[in-house]
Amino acid sequence: MANRYYQEGEKRADGVKDLFAAVAPRYDLINDLQSFGMHRLWKRRLVRLAEVKSGEAALDLCCGTGDIAFALAREGAQVSGVDFSAAMLEVARRRLTATSGCRVTFEQGDALSLRFDAQSFEVVTISYGLRNLRDNDAGLREIARVTRPGGRLMILDFAFPSNPVWKALYTLHLKTVVPALGRLFCGDADTHSYILESLKRYPGPAEIGRRMESAGWKDVRWWNVLGGVMTLHRGVRVDEQPG
Ligand SMILES: C[S@@+](CC[C@H](N)C(=O)[O-])C[C@H]1O[C@@H](n2cnc3c(N)ncnc32)[C@H](O)[C@@H]1O
C-alpha cells in the first residue's frame, strides 16, 4: 500500500511537511529508540569531520529539532538552522538555552531556495535531510551556491548495507520495529514506514558522491557507518561552480 507521506513529483514537499508536523513532538524520543541512541554518535562524528573552527559561519539545513546546530555551536560556530517545518522548529527553539542562543538562530525556509547570499557559509551540514528533498541535485547545487570556495559540506543519511544478510536484517528493522514506534508514539505507522519508502528511492553512496561532484563539490569522500546502514559524505566547495 502507498505511504501517505511519500508523494511523487510536485507534491513531495507537502507530504514531508505533513509527516514532520505529525512527528515533531516525539521526533527526538523515536530517534533515540529506533537507533538505540546511536544517532547521537553518528551526529558527533559528522561534526568532527566538518572540522569547524571557532567563529565560522555554519548552516544546518533541514535542522529539525536542532541536534547538529547545537553541536556546531558548541564547537564555536555561528549557526543558522533552517527547516521548512514550523512544528520541528518549535521544538528546536524550545531547546535553545542562554548559552546556545548567542550562537544559534533558527528560521523557516526551503532547502531548495535559500534566502542567503552566495558564499555565506564556511560549513553546511544536512543530516537526514537530503533524502527528503524533491530534487537532490537541486539541493546540492543550492548548498554549493551559499557555501564559500573551500567550505565543507557534511551529509548524514540512511543507506542500505552491501552485505546481504545485514541488509535483510536492517530492512526487517525498518519494516517492522520502526513503523511500530510510529504507531505507538504518533498513532500512525506510516510516519515511520516512510523511512524505508524514501530510502528505496534514494541513490546509494557512490551515486550521491558523483552527484556532489557534478553540483560543485570536490575531494568527495564517504564513510559507511555500522556496516553501511548510514553514510557520512564530505565534500569541499570548488572555487568555481559549474555553469
Ligand atoms: C529527519 S528530519 C532531520 C532533522 C535533523 N537534521 C536530525 O538529524 O535529527 C528531516 C528534516 O528535514 C526537513 N525538510 C525536509 N525537506 C525540507 C526542505 N525542502 N526544506 C527545508 N527543510 C526540509 C523536515 O521538515 C525535517 O525537519
Ligand as a Chemical Component Dictionary entry (heavy atoms), coordinates in Angstrom:
data_LIG
# 
_chem_comp.id                   LIG 
_chem_comp.type                 NON-POLYMER 
_chem_comp.pdbx_formal_charge   0 
_chem_comp.three_letter_code    LIG 
# 
loop_
_chem_comp_atom.comp_id 
_chem_comp_atom.atom_id 
_chem_comp_atom.alt_atom_id 
_chem_comp_atom.type_symbol 
_chem_comp_atom.charge 
_chem_comp_atom.model_Cartn_x 
_chem_comp_atom.model_Cartn_y 
_chem_comp_atom.model_Cartn_z 
_chem_comp_atom.pdbx_ordinal 
LIG C1  C1  C 0  14.559 13.501 9.504  1  
LIG S1  S1  S 1  14.489 15.209 9.907  2  
LIG C2  C2  C 0  16.166 15.542 10.324 3  
LIG C3  C3  C 0  16.317 16.545 11.438 4  
LIG C4  C4  C 0  17.730 16.754 11.935 5  
LIG N1  N1  N 0  18.599 17.257 10.905 6  
LIG C5  C5  C 0  18.295 15.494 12.524 7  
LIG O1  O1  O 0  19.304 14.998 12.005 8  
LIG O2  O2  O -1 17.763 14.989 13.505 9  
LIG C6  C6  C 0  14.331 15.942 8.310  10 
LIG C7  C7  C 0  14.020 17.413 8.383  11 
LIG O3  O3  O 0  14.135 17.950 7.063  12 
LIG C8  C8  C 0  13.163 18.952 6.927  13 
LIG N2  N2  N 0  12.964 19.194 5.484  14 
LIG C9  C9  C 0  12.629 18.296 4.540  15 
LIG N3  N3  N 0  12.578 18.886 3.328  16 
LIG C10 C10 C 0  12.927 20.179 3.524  17 
LIG C11 C11 C 0  13.083 21.295 2.648  18 
LIG N4  N4  N 0  12.837 21.205 1.334  19 
LIG N5  N5  N 0  13.467 22.467 3.173  20 
LIG C12 C12 C 0  13.691 22.588 4.500  21 
LIG N6  N6  N 0  13.547 21.582 5.382  22 
LIG C13 C13 C 0  13.173 20.379 4.892  23 
LIG C14 C14 C 0  11.943 18.378 7.628  24 
LIG O4  O4  O 0  10.999 19.366 7.965  25 
LIG C15 C15 C 0  12.599 17.716 8.851  26 
LIG O5  O5  O 0  12.641 18.570 9.961  27 
# 
loop_
_chem_comp_bond.comp_id 
_chem_comp_bond.atom_id_1 
_chem_comp_bond.atom_id_2 
_chem_comp_bond.value_order 
_chem_comp_bond.pdbx_ordinal 
LIG C1  S1  SING 1  
LIG S1  C2  SING 2  
LIG S1  C6  SING 3  
LIG C2  C3  SING 4  
LIG C3  C4  SING 5  
LIG C4  N1  SING 6  
LIG C4  C5  SING 7  
LIG C5  O1  DOUB 8  
LIG C5  O2  SING 9  
LIG C6  C7  SING 10 
LIG C7  O3  SING 11 
LIG C7  C15 SING 12 
LIG O3  C8  SING 13 
LIG C8  N2  SING 14 
LIG C8  C14 SING 15 
LIG N2  C9  SING 16 
LIG N2  C13 SING 17 
LIG C9  N3  DOUB 18 
LIG N3  C10 SING 19 
LIG C10 C11 SING 20 
LIG C10 C13 DOUB 21 
LIG C11 N4  SING 22 
LIG C11 N5  DOUB 23 
LIG N5  C12 SING 24 
LIG C12 N6  DOUB 25 
LIG N6  C13 SING 26 
LIG C14 O4  SING 27 
LIG C14 C15 SING 28 
LIG C15 O5  SING 29 
# 
